[in-house]
């Protein structure tokens, strides 16, 4: 989904919520934030995050997705288990559509979550962008940031090589 398609689908969800007299909040993380807030890439597979009230919003999203030909689960709350709880993201309001308020996680929290995921090429460009956005210049700084958000969860072994690769690819 590109930015326009993502925004349009979220707008439909917000309008439908308003028609039903409901209000909701979406705390977005992942690729959708990279598209909608940072303009760091053009596409995302889905909109991940925490949604409240989840059941009703996801029900409406499923209908919107079916009308628009989007894949099932285009809006989901599966990533909510990956949102740090020790140190909460700095949630920034980015848009209100109908009665749906959309918030995105700050760059530091996004970087910590991307390091935790470390899904190879899938996260490579996002890691590089977020390292730059956070002013991180060494793998030690990146690991310290991760520990702020996930002090009880060790950084996955696969993350350090990805961080080093992203730092080495920077232009001097």
DRENDO-1510 file (C-alpha; in Angstrom, 1 decimal, always signed):
<recs>
REC; n; res; u; v; w
REC; 1; UNK; +0.0; +0.0; +0.0 .
REC; 2; UNK; +1.4; +3.4; -0.9 .
REC; 3; UNK; +0.8; +6.6; +1.2 .
REC; 4; UNK; -2.4; +7.6; -0.7 .
REC; 5; UNK; -3.9; +4.1; -0.5 .
REC; 6; UNK; -3.0; +3.8; +3.2 .
REC; 7; UNK; -4.4; +7.3; +4.1 .
REC; 8; UNK; -7.6; +6.7; +2.1 .
REC; 9; UNK; -8.3; +3.3; +3.8 .
REC; 10; UNK; -7.7; +4.9; +7.2 .
REC; 11; UNK; -9.9; +7.8; +6.4 .
REC; 12; UNK; -12.7; +5.4; +5.4 .
REC; 13; UNK; -12.3; +3.6; +8.8 .
REC; 14; UNK; -12.5; +6.9; +10.6 .
REC; 15; UNK; -15.6; +8.0; +8.7 .
REC; 16; UNK; -17.3; +4.7; +9.4 .
REC; 17; UNK; -16.5; +4.9; +13.1 .
REC; 18; UNK; -18.0; +8.4; +13.1 .
REC; 19; UNK; -21.2; +7.2; +11.4 .
REC; 20; UNK; -21.5; +4.5; +14.1 .
REC; 21; UNK; -21.0; +7.1; +16.9 .
REC; 22; UNK; -17.7; +5.5; +17.9 .
REC; 23; UNK; -14.3; +7.0; +18.5 .
REC; 24; UNK; -11.0; +5.1; +18.4 .
REC; 25; UNK; -7.2; +5.5; +18.6 .
REC; 26; UNK; -4.5; +3.9; +16.5 .
REC; 27; UNK; -1.0; +3.8; +17.8 .
REC; 28; UNK; +0.9; +3.0; +14.6 .
REC; 29; UNK; +4.4; +1.3; +14.5 .
REC; 30; UNK; +6.4; -0.3; +11.7 .
REC; 31; UNK; +6.3; +0.3; +8.0 .
REC; 32; UNK; +3.2; +2.4; +8.1 .
REC; 33; UNK; +5.0; +5.0; +10.3 .
REC; 34; UNK; +7.9; +5.0; +7.8 .
REC; 35; UNK; +5.4; +5.8; +5.0 .
REC; 36; UNK; +3.0; +8.1; +6.8 .
REC; 37; UNK; +5.1; +10.0; +9.2 .
REC; 38; UNK; +8.7; +9.9; +8.1 .
REC; 39; UNK; +8.2; +9.7; +4.3 .
REC; 40; UNK; +11.1; +7.3; +4.4 .
REC; 41; UNK; +9.7; +4.8; +1.9 .
REC; 42; UNK; +6.8; +4.6; -0.5 .
REC; 43; UNK; +5.1; +1.4; +0.4 .
REC; 44; UNK; +4.0; -0.7; +3.4 .
REC; 45; UNK; +2.4; -4.2; +3.5 .
REC; 46; UNK; +0.0; -3.2; +6.3 .
REC; 47; UNK; -0.7; -0.9; +9.2 .
REC; 48; UNK; +0.6; -2.4; +12.4 .
REC; 49; UNK; +0.0; -1.1; +15.9 .
REC; 50; UNK; -2.3; -1.0; +18.9 .
REC; 51; UNK; -5.9; -0.2; +18.2 .
REC; 52; UNK; -8.5; +0.8; +20.8 .
REC; 53; UNK; -11.3; -0.4; +20.8 .
REC; 54; UNK; -9.7; -3.2; +18.8 .
REC; 55; UNK; -12.6; -5.5; +18.0 .
REC; 56; UNK; -14.9; -2.8; +16.4 .
REC; 57; UNK; -12.1; -1.0; +14.6 .
REC; 58; UNK; -10.7; -4.2; +13.1 .
REC; 59; UNK; -14.2; -5.3; +12.1 .
REC; 60; UNK; -14.7; -2.0; +10.2 .
REC; 61; UNK; -11.2; -2.2; +8.8 .
REC; 62; UNK; -12.0; -5.7; +7.4 .
REC; 63; UNK; -15.0; -4.3; +5.6 .
REC; 64; UNK; -13.1; -1.3; +4.2 .
REC; 65; UNK; -10.3; -3.6; +3.1 .
REC; 66; UNK; -12.7; -5.9; +1.3 .
REC; 67; UNK; -14.3; -2.9; -0.5 .
REC; 68; UNK; -10.9; -1.6; -1.5 .
REC; 69; UNK; -9.4; -4.9; -2.5 .
REC; 70; UNK; -6.8; -4.9; +0.3 .
REC; 71; UNK; -5.5; -8.0; +1.8 .
REC; 72; UNK; -7.1; -9.3; +5.0 .
REC; 73; UNK; -5.4; -7.9; +8.1 .
REC; 74; UNK; -4.2; -4.7; +6.3 .
REC; 75; UNK; -4.9; -3.0; +9.6 .
REC; 76; UNK; -4.0; -5.2; +12.5 .
REC; 77; UNK; -3.0; -5.0; +16.1 .
REC; 78; UNK; -0.5; -8.0; +16.1 .
REC; 79; UNK; +2.4; -5.7; +16.6 .
REC; 80; UNK; +1.1; -4.4; +19.9 .
REC; 81; UNK; +3.0; -7.1; +21.7 .
REC; 82; UNK; +6.3; -5.6; +20.3 .
REC; 83; UNK; +5.6; -2.0; +21.6 .
REC; 84; UNK; +8.0; -1.4; +24.5 .
REC; 85; UNK; +6.4; -1.1; +27.9 .
REC; 86; UNK; +9.5; -0.4; +30.0 .
REC; 87; UNK; +9.9; +3.0; +28.2 .
REC; 88; UNK; +6.8; +3.9; +26.2 .
REC; 89; UNK; +7.3; +5.6; +22.8 .
REC; 90; UNK; +6.7; +9.3; +22.6 .
REC; 91; UNK; +3.3; +9.0; +20.8 .
REC; 92; UNK; +2.8; +11.9; +18.4 .
REC; 93; UNK; -0.6; +12.7; +17.0 .
REC; 94; UNK; -0.3; +12.8; +13.2 .
REC; 95; UNK; -3.9; +12.8; +12.0 .
REC; 96; UNK; -7.6; +12.7; +12.9 .
REC; 97; UNK; -9.9; +11.1; +10.3 .
REC; 98; UNK; -13.5; +11.0; +11.3 .
REC; 99; UNK; -13.4; +9.9; +14.9 .
REC; 100; UNK; -10.1; +7.9; +14.5 .
REC; 101; UNK; -7.1; +9.5; +16.1 .
REC; 102; UNK; -3.8; +8.3; +14.6 .
REC; 103; UNK; -0.6; +8.5; +16.6 .
REC; 104; UNK; +2.9; +7.3; +15.5 .
REC; 105; UNK; +5.9; +6.2; +17.6 .
REC; 106; UNK; +8.9; +8.5; +17.8 .
REC; 107; UNK; +12.1; +7.7; +15.9 .
REC; 108; UNK; +14.0; +6.4; +19.0 .
REC; 109; UNK; +11.3; +3.9; +19.9 .
REC; 110; UNK; +10.9; +2.9; +16.2 .
REC; 111; UNK; +14.6; +2.2; +16.0 .
REC; 112; UNK; +14.5; +0.1; +19.2 .
REC; 113; UNK; +11.6; -1.9; +17.7 .
REC; 114; UNK; +13.3; -2.3; +14.3 .
REC; 115; UNK; +16.4; -3.6; +16.1 .
REC; 116; UNK; +14.4; -6.0; +18.0 .
REC; 117; UNK; +12.7; -7.3; +14.8 .
REC; 118; UNK; +15.9; -7.3; +12.7 .
REC; 119; UNK; +14.3; -9.1; +9.8 .
REC; 120; UNK; +17.1; -8.8; +7.3 .
REC; 121; UNK; +16.6; -7.0; +4.1 .
REC; 122; UNK; +13.0; -6.2; +5.2 .
REC; 123; UNK; +14.3; -3.9; +7.9 .
REC; 124; UNK; +17.6; -2.8; +6.4 .
REC; 125; UNK; +16.6; +0.5; +4.9 .
REC; 126; UNK; +14.4; +1.4; +7.9 .
REC; 127; UNK; +17.3; +0.8; +10.3 .
REC; 128; UNK; +19.6; +3.0; +8.3 .
REC; 129; UNK; +17.0; +5.8; +8.1 .
REC; 130; UNK; +16.2; +5.6; +11.8 .
REC; 131; UNK; +19.9; +5.5; +12.9 .
REC; 132; UNK; +20.4; +8.7; +10.9 .
REC; 133; UNK; +17.2; +10.3; +12.3 .
REC; 134; UNK; +18.4; +9.5; +15.9 .
REC; 135; UNK; +21.9; +10.7; +15.3 .
REC; 136; UNK; +23.4; +7.3; +16.1 .
REC; 137; UNK; +26.9; +6.8; +14.9 .
REC; 138; UNK; +28.2; +3.7; +16.6 .
REC; 139; UNK; +26.8; +0.2; +17.3 .
REC; 140; UNK; +27.4; +0.9; +21.0 .
REC; 141; UNK; +25.1; +3.9; +20.9 .
REC; 142; UNK; +22.4; +1.8; +19.1 .
REC; 143; UNK; +22.7; -1.0; +21.7 .
REC; 144; UNK; +22.4; +1.6; +24.5 .
REC; 145; UNK; +19.2; +3.0; +22.9 .
REC; 146; UNK; +17.8; -0.5; +22.6 .
REC; 147; UNK; +18.5; -1.2; +26.3 .
REC; 148; UNK; +16.5; +1.9; +27.2 .
REC; 149; UNK; +13.4; +0.4; +25.7 .
REC; 150; UNK; +13.9; -3.3; +26.2 .
REC; 151; UNK; +16.2; -3.7; +29.3 .
REC; 152; UNK; +15.0; -7.2; +30.0 .
REC; 153; UNK; +15.1; -8.5; +26.4 .
REC; 154; UNK; +18.5; -9.2; +25.0 .
REC; 155; UNK; +19.1; -7.7; +21.5 .
REC; 156; UNK; +18.9; -10.5; +18.9 .
REC; 157; UNK; +22.3; -11.7; +17.7 .
REC; 158; UNK; +21.3; -10.9; +14.1 .
REC; 159; UNK; +20.7; -7.2; +15.0 .
REC; 160; UNK; +24.4; -6.1; +15.5 .
REC; 161; UNK; +25.6; -7.1; +12.0 .
REC; 162; UNK; +22.6; -5.3; +10.6 .
REC; 163; UNK; +23.3; -2.1; +12.6 .
REC; 164; UNK; +27.0; -2.2; +11.6 .
REC; 165; UNK; +26.1; -2.7; +8.0 .
REC; 166; UNK; +23.7; +0.3; +8.1 .
REC; 167; UNK; +26.3; +2.5; +9.8 .
REC; 168; UNK; +29.0; +1.5; +7.2 .
REC; 169; UNK; +26.7; +2.3; +4.3 .
REC; 170; UNK; +26.4; +6.0; +5.4 .
REC; 171; UNK; +27.9; +8.6; +3.2 .
REC; 172; UNK; +30.8; +10.4; +5.0 .
</recs>
